[in-house]
Amino acid sequence: MARHLITSALPYINGIKHLGNMVGSMLPADVYSRYMRQRGHDVLYICATDEHGTPAELAAKEAGLPVDEFCAQQHEAQKAIYDGFGLAFDYFGRSSSAQNVQITQTIARELKANGFIEERSIRQVYSNADGRFLPDRYIEGTCPHCGYDRARGDQCENCTRVLDPTDLIDARSAISGSSDLEVRETKHLFLLQSKLAGEVAAWVDEHGKDWPTLASSIARKWLTEGLQDRAITRDLDWGVPVPADTWPDLAAEGKVFYVWFDAPIEYIGATKEWADLDPANRDWKSWWYDVDRTVRYTEFMAKDNVPFHTVMFPATLLGTRDAWKKVDYVKAFNWLTYYGGKFSTSAKRGVFTDAALEVLPADYWRYFLMANAPESDDTSFTWEHFTATVNKDLADTLGNFVNRVLSFSRKRFGDEVPAGKAAGEAEERLGEEIARLLAEYEEHMDALQFRKAAAALRALWSAGNSYLEEKAPWLEIKTDQEAAALTLRTAMNLIHLYAIVSEPFIPASARAMRSAFALGEDTAAWVGQEEAKTLASVPAGTAFTVPPVLFAKITEEDLDSFRQRFGGDEQNGNGAA
């Protein structure tokens, strides 16, 4: 079995994330990680909070806290939400860790030794009103390429073009709003991406041919436009310090590495954080450094992060001339919008992850988001669509099947799985259908096609309902109790199968289904094709209980309250992100 290294885009430390952030990186990575573990693979799923940069400093200042204390608090707050969503990270680290500082500085030294980092004098924007040099992203103005009037000095989020602050039209400070800006000379370190462009292009040609079109096209667009040398240091108090043994003058000035230089390296740093907790049994280098061919590295991210992970980070690693593991497969996602507009904290539009868990259990969100993942294009969240999906797929198709089978069997046959007749033609047809749909589900999961996988999972649930309607045990029992018992025993085996194969999408509900049966040796991680055909893993005589309702329907009253609290179609527009 292969070893699977899995990472998702690092959530920024500044504030609770919305559902779009969840479905664009962490949730699909979790679904895939869970599935691969169930299939018997050795999986390491690593994520972390991205804690450096000006937004963290400003948010800490606004909160009246030292920046390190602010980041520690926010890390715990975000981790609690991700635990609530059932995200089963093997480790959730912090980019401010000592391990990331050490590895980032080591990589920077290697790049300098190989001639890929040089010190340059540049002219940088200084805000007289703020009394400080402004990092690129804290200068706003109009994008010269697409005319978007809130483009940042490092990148236009509308057209995704990389910018320099001096490119902006009508530039202003994003901190104070002042346009009293001047350009002053200062020194910074530059990563010479232009010298690495050919190697990066060759690497993308080799590895990117199997990536989704969204990921490969963005990478190739950047390469076609030409890789520019990029400043990788900033004038900030908070960040990975430039090492004094290599750049004494810049270290003395307090320069730190740009957050986009050290953040991807935190994937490696977080793995070392994980390994350092149990060094006798964990080896971070076996995943990241001079690794064997069994390690397959998959990254999950939204499209705005793709350029940095498919071009900039590979350039960084290639330039070290060292044996760092680079990504094999990039799963990229488009945007999840809210009624066609942007999620907005300031305008109180959209659903943020903490509020989502306040109103409904995690599995409702997990299933809906993955069944509607923005893979091929942007997806619009609406409460009407969410309600229809939850009520039809989760409450009616799956939840109702589980409840009526177990409740009816207990009422007519007691608290043990009834025996009944031997399986007949209907059960044989059902077994063949379940095996076929299971193979389809596995195929889509292996290919990281989550919407198709969710459709196949839903089809598995529907097959149980079709079988139940065909056999109608509530009628069978009037004339042939043994036939009804067979139908119910078969349906209970379907419930157990559903519990296993649904676990990547709805882990809490899967546990509830599985724990309904008192199977002492129930250690199966997955369901094989033959087992799916025979549907005999829960034998007659097994004690069972009826779990509480798995999925409560969302009512019209619920729907009205959600619209009122979070905004609905009447607030559609392009609120600030």
Salt bridges, closest charged atoms under 4 A:
ASP30 OD2 - ARG34 NE 3.03
ASP30 OD2 - ARG366 NH2 2.70
ASP42 OD2 - ARG3 NE 3.73
GLU51 OE2 - ARG94 NE 2.77
GLU57 OE1 - ARG132 NH2 3.69
ASP83 OD1 - LYS79 NZ 2.69
ASP90 OD2 - ARG37 NH2 2.96
GLU118 OE2 - ARG120 NE 2.70
ASP136 OD2 - ARG234 NH2 3.27
GLU140 OE1 - ARG172 NH2 3.77
ASP149 OD1 - ARG150 NH1 3.70
ASP154 OD1 - ARG152 NE 3.23
GLU157 OE1 - ARG152 NH1 3.97
GLU157 OE2 - LYS342 NZ 3.44
ASP164 OD1 - ARG230 NH1 3.81
GLU182 OE2 - ARG184 NE 3.02
GLU199 OE1 - ARG321 NH1 2.73
ASP205 OD1 - ARG220 NE 3.84
GLU206 OE1 - HIS207 NE2 3.91
GLU225 OE1 - ARG161 NE 3.96
GLU225 OE2 - LYS221 NZ 3.41
ASP229 OD2 - ARG120 NH2 2.77
ASP235 OD2 - HIS188 NE2 3.02
ASP235 OD1 - LYS255 NZ 2.66
ASP245 OD2 - ARG109 NH2 3.12
GLU253 OE1 - LYS255 NZ 3.65
ASP262 OD1 - HIS52 ND1 3.22
ASP276 OD2 - LYS272 NZ 3.09
ASP328 OD2 - LYS325 NZ 2.85
GLU358 OE1 - ARG565 NH2 2.63
GLU375 OE2 - LYS331 NZ 3.00
ASP378 OD1 - LYS303 NZ 3.41
GLU384 OE2 - ARG563 NE 2.68
ASP393 OD2 - ARG458 NH1 3.26
ASP396 OD1 - LYS553 NZ 3.02
GLU425 OE2 - ARG429 NH1 3.25
GLU427 OE2 - LYS471 NZ 2.60
GLU433 OE2 - ARG436 NH2 3.08
GLU440 OE1 - ARG436 NH1 3.50
GLU442 OE2 - ARG39 NH1 3.79
GLU469 OE2 - ARG404 NH2 2.98
GLU470 OE2 - ARG429 NH2 2.47
GLU476 OE2 - LYS471 NZ 3.87
ASP480 OD2 - LYS421 NZ 2.66
GLU503 OE2 - ARG34 NH1 2.53
ASP522 OD2 - HIS496 NE2 3.01
ASP522 OD2 - ARG514 NE 2.92
GLU530 OE2 - LYS533 NZ 3.71
ASP560 OD1 - ARG563 NH1 2.84
